[in-house]
Amino acid sequence: MEFFKIKRDIPFMRHALILNVISAVTFLAAVFFLVTKGLHYSVEFTGGTVMELRYPHAADQEKIRGTLRGIGYEAPEVASFGTAQAVLLRLPIVQGAPQAGTSATVFQAICASEQGTPKVTQVTTEKGEQVSRTSCVTASGQEQVSLQRVEYVGPAVGEELAQNGLNALLMVIVGVVAYLAIRFEWKFAVSAIIANLHDVIIILGFFAFFQWEFSLTVLAAILAVLGYSVNESVVIFDRIREMFRKQRKMSVPEVIDHAITSTISRTIITHGSTQLMVLSMLFFGGHALHYFAIALTIGICFGIYSSVFVAAALAMWLGVKREDLIKPVKEKDETDGAVV
């Protein structure tokens, strides 16, 4: 499916050197910010307190964030939990304060913002068990907010999650290299994985520079970007192999230019529709999906760029040629078919 067809090939490879120098500078800048500033990890990685609150009405998340900032949390994570009435708080570890005291202080501050006082009551569960329930009530006895649960995530759990995330990233990289080496040729595999790592490092560089919160959802977005970028590279590489078979008089840069130009319409349709979905999550998905959508947006934009100007250019500079992708036809022996 094509919305339009470009009749004249765009000379992408003519400007590959300049654009790859820009890519290298951007990559080094991202590495610099990662080393100097580091990532701002969420509670899942650093440990902290997870609290679930329930309101009788839709919760005002901005008001809750303002209350948490007022008691010392610089970047509190507040998100809806299933419904608009349920809210999940993820609070990092406060140095010098026990976690039980932290949760009590937080609930007391939230209760004060609702102009109520904390109250502990005994309630009966569905199983007939008596449990304590902490709620915030007004002077007239009206419940403003209730504390559903409090969980503590230890640093050891956070380290395990970080290690598992790194292992997942390494397994994806190894799988991508093996897949491309088998399907195409090692030069394409090396080019594609360098381009994909270029995308990942730049995403991480953005998060380090702006100190955006790096959570498990952002890690999931990075893994999705890896697959998405590989898919774009595979489409271009497939077209390059096809052009090598059809256009035997073209040089390697001309073949690559023609392959990329012929896939532009497909790229615009695919990435444009995907980006519209991601932007809808960014603007309407709330705080829980905000950084997830940002990571995908950066990854989609740089994924297109790296597939064209990094992966294809590197394959060209590594010396990919027609013989690497097409097996030469065996010449027929003069004795074949001879009658004895």
C-alpha positions in Angstrom: 0.0 0.0 0.0 1.4 3.4 -1.0 -0.1 6.9 -0.7 2.5 8.2 -3.1 5.4 7.1 -5.2 8.7 9.0 -5.6 9.9 8.6 -9.2 13.4 9.9 -8.6 15.7 8.4 -6.0 16.7 10.6 -3.0 20.5 10.6 -2.6 20.5 9.6 1.1 24.0 8.1 1.0 25.5 11.3 -0.4 24.8 13.0 3.0 25.5 9.9 5.1 28.9 11.0 6.4 27.6 14.4 7.7 24.5 12.9 9.3 26.5 10.1 10.9 28.9 12.7 12.4 25.8 14.4 13.9 24.7 11.0 15.2 28.1 10.3 16.8 28.1 13.7 18.5 24.5 13.0 19.8 25.5 9.6 21.0 28.6 10.9 22.8 26.5 13.6 24.4 24.0 11.0 25.6 26.8 8.9 27.1 28.2 12.0 28.8 24.9 12.8 30.5 24.5 9.1 31.5 28.0 9.1 33.1 27.8 12.6 34.8 24.1 12.8 35.7 22.9 9.2 35.7 19.3 8.0 35.6 16.6 9.0 38.0 15.4 5.5 39.0 11.8 4.9 40.2 10.8 3.1 43.4 10.9 -0.3 41.5 14.7 0.0 41.2 15.7 2.0 44.3 13.2 0.7 46.9 10.6 2.6 48.8 6.9 2.6 49.9 3.9 1.8 47.8 0.6 3.1 49.1 -2.9 2.5 47.7 -5.6 5.1 48.5 -9.3 5.1 47.7 -11.5 8.2 47.5 -15.3 8.3 47.4 -15.0 10.5 44.3 -12.5 10.9 41.5 -9.1 11.7 43.0 -7.3 15.0 42.3 -3.9 13.7 41.5 -2.3 17.1 41.1 -3.4 18.0 44.6 -1.9 14.8 45.9 1.4 15.5 44.2 1.4 19.0 45.6 0.9 17.7 49.1 3.7 15.2 48.7 6.1 17.8 47.4 5.2 19.9 50.4 6.5 17.2 52.8 9.8 16.7 50.9 9.2 14.4 47.9 10.7 16.1 44.8 9.1 13.8 42.2 6.3 11.7 43.7 4.8 9.1 41.5 1.0 9.3 41.6 -1.2 7.2 39.2 -4.7 5.9 38.9 -5.1 2.3 39.9 -7.9 0.6 38.0 -10.5 3.4 38.6 -10.4 7.2 39.0 -11.2 6.7 42.7 -8.2 4.5 43.4 -4.7 6.0 43.5 -1.3 4.3 43.8 1.6 6.2 45.4 5.2 5.2 44.9 7.5 7.0 47.3 11.3 6.6 47.4 13.2 5.8 50.5 13.6 8.8 52.8 17.0 8.8 54.5 16.9 8.6 58.3 13.2 7.7 58.4 11.6 4.3 58.9 9.2 3.2 56.2 6.3 2.7 58.6 6.8 6.3 59.8 7.0 7.5 56.2 3.6 6.0 55.3 2.0 7.4 58.4 3.4 10.9 57.7 2.2 10.8 54.1 -1.3 9.7 55.0 -1.5 12.3 57.7 -0.5 15.0 55.3 -3.0 13.9 52.6 -5.7 13.7 55.3 -4.9 17.2 56.4 -5.2 18.5 52.8 -8.7 17.0 52.8 -9.5 18.8 56.0 -10.0 15.6 58.0 -8.3 13.6 60.7 -7.0 10.0 60.5 -9.1 7.3 62.2 -8.5 3.6 62.7 -11.5 1.4 62.7 -12.1 -2.4 62.8 -13.8 -3.8 59.7 -14.9 -7.3 58.7 -13.5 -8.8 55.5 -15.4 -11.1 53.2 -13.8 -14.1 54.9 -15.1 -12.9 58.3 -11.7 -11.6 59.5 -11.4 -8.5 61.7 -8.8 -6.1 60.3 -7.7 -2.5 61.1 -8.6 0.1 58.5 -7.1 3.6 58.4 -9.3 6.3 56.9 -9.6 10.1 56.9 -12.9 11.5 58.2 -14.3 15.0 58.7 -15.7 16.3 61.9 -19.2 15.2 60.8 -17.9 11.6 60.3 -17.8 11.7 56.5 -15.0 9.6 55.0 -12.7 11.5 52.7 -10.1 8.9 51.8 -9.1 5.5 53.0 -5.8 3.7 53.1 -6.2 0.3 51.4 -2.7 -1.1 51.7 1.0 -0.2 52.3 3.9 -2.2 50.9 7.6 -1.7 51.3 9.9 -2.4 48.4 13.4 -3.1 49.6 16.6 -2.1 47.8 17.4 -5.8 47.3 14.2 -6.2 45.3 15.1 -3.1 43.3 18.5 -4.4 42.5 17.0 -7.7 41.3 14.6 -5.9 39.0 17.4 -3.8 37.6 19.5 -7.0 36.9 16.5 -8.8 35.3 15.9 -5.7 33.1 19.5 -5.7 32.0 19.4 -9.4 31.3 16.3 -8.9 29.2 18.0 -6.1 27.2 21.1 -8.2 26.5 19.0 -11.2 25.4 17.1 -9.0 23.0 20.4 -7.7 21.5 21.8 -11.2 21.1 18.6 -12.4 19.5 18.6 -9.5 17.1 22.2 -10.1 16.0 21.6 -13.8 15.5 18.4 -13.3 13.5 19.9 -10.7 11.2 23.1 -12.7 10.7 21.0 -15.8 9.7 18.5 -13.9 7.5 20.9 -11.5 5.8 24.6 -11.3 6.4 26.9 -10.4 9.3 27.6 -6.9 7.9 23.9 -6.1 8.1 23.7 -7.7 11.6 26.5 -5.5 12.9 25.1 -2.4 11.2 21.6 -3.0 12.6 22.7 -3.7 16.2 24.9 -0.6 16.3 21.9 1.5 15.0 19.6 -0.1 17.7 22.1 0.6 20.5 22.4 4.1 19.1 18.6 4.5 19.7 18.7 3.0 23.2 21.6 5.2 24.4 20.0 8.3 23.0 16.7 7.5 24.8 18.6 7.0 28.0 20.6 10.2 27.4 17.3 12.2 27.2 16.1 10.6 30.5 19.5 11.4 32.1 19.7 15.0 30.9 16.1 15.9 31.9 16.2 13.6 35.0 12.9 12.0 33.9 11.9 9.1 36.1 13.2 5.7 34.7 10.7 3.0 35.7 9.8 -0.5 34.5 7.3 0.9 32.0 10.2 3.0 30.4 12.3 -0.1 30.3 9.4 -1.9 28.5 9.2 1.0 26.0 13.0 0.7 25.3 12.6 -3.0 24.6 9.6 -2.2 22.3 11.8 0.4 20.5 14.4 -2.2 19.9 12.0 -4.5 18.1 10.4 -1.6 16.3 13.7 -0.3 15.0 14.8 -3.8 13.9 11.6 -4.1 12.0 12.3 -0.9 10.0 15.9 -2.1 9.4 14.7 -5.5 8.1 12.3 -3.8 5.7 15.1 -1.7 4.2 17.5 -4.6 4.1 15.0 -6.8 2.4 14.5 -4.1 -0.3 18.2 -3.7 -0.7 18.6 -7.4 -1.3 15.7 -7.3 -3.8 17.3 -4.3 -5.6 20.6 -6.2 -5.8 18.8 -8.9 -7.7 16.9 -6.6 -10.1 19.3 -3.7 -10.7 22.7 -5.3 -11.6 24.1 -2.2 -13.1 23.6 0.1 -10.1 26.4 0.8 -7.7 26.0 0.0 -4.0 25.1 3.6 -2.9 22.5 3.8 -5.7 20.9 0.5 -4.7 20.7 1.6 -1.1 19.2 5.0 -2.1 16.6 3.3 -4.4 15.7 0.8 -1.6 15.2 3.5 1.0 13.3 5.8 -1.4 10.9 3.0 -2.4 10.0 2.3 1.3 9.3 6.0 2.3 5.6 5.7 1.7 5.4 2.6 3.8 7.5 4.2 6.5 5.3 7.3 6.7 2.1 5.1 6.9 3.5 2.7 9.6 5.4 5.2 11.8 2.8 7.9 11.4 -0.1 5.7 12.6 2.0 4.4 15.4 3.1 7.8 16.5 -0.6 9.0 16.6 -1.4 6.2 19.0 1.7 7.1 21.1 0.8 10.8 21.2 -2.7 9.9 22.3 -1.1 8.1 25.3 1.2 11.0 25.9 -1.6 13.7 26.0 -4.5 11.6 27.4 -2.9 8.6 29.1 -2.2 10.5 32.3 0.9 10.5 34.5 1.2 6.7 34.5 1.8 6.5 30.8 3.6 9.8 30.4 7.3 8.7 30.4 6.4 5.5 28.6 5.0 7.5 25.7 7.9 9.9 25.8 10.4 7.0 25.5 8.4 5.6 22.6 8.2 9.0 20.8 11.9 9.5 21.0 12.5 5.9 20.0 10.2 6.0 16.9 11.8 9.2 15.6 15.4 8.1 16.1 14.5 4.6 14.9 13.6 5.9 11.5 16.7 8.1 11.4 19.0 5.3 12.5 17.6 2.7 10.1 18.3 5.1 7.1 21.4 7.0 8.1 23.1 4.7 10.5 22.3 1.0 9.7 22.2 1.4 5.9 25.3 3.7 5.9 27.3 1.4 8.1 26.4 -1.6 5.9 27.7 0.4 2.9 30.9 1.3 4.7 31.5 -2.2 5.9 31.6 -3.2 2.2 28.3 -5.0 1.6 28.0 -6.0 -2.0 25.8 -8.0 -4.3 27.8 -11.2 -3.8 27.1 -11.1 0.0 23.4 -11.5 -0.5 23.0 -13.4 -3.8 24.7 -16.7 -4.4 26.5 -16.7 -7.7 25.0 -18.9 -10.4 27.2 -22.0 -11.1 28.5 -22.0 -14.6 27.3 -24.9 -16.7 30.0 -27.5 -17.4 30.7 -28.0 -21.1 30.4 -31.8 -20.6 26.9 -31.4 -19.1 24.3 -32.9 -21.4 26.9 -34.4 -23.7 25.9 -37.6 -25.4 28.4 -40.5 -24.8 
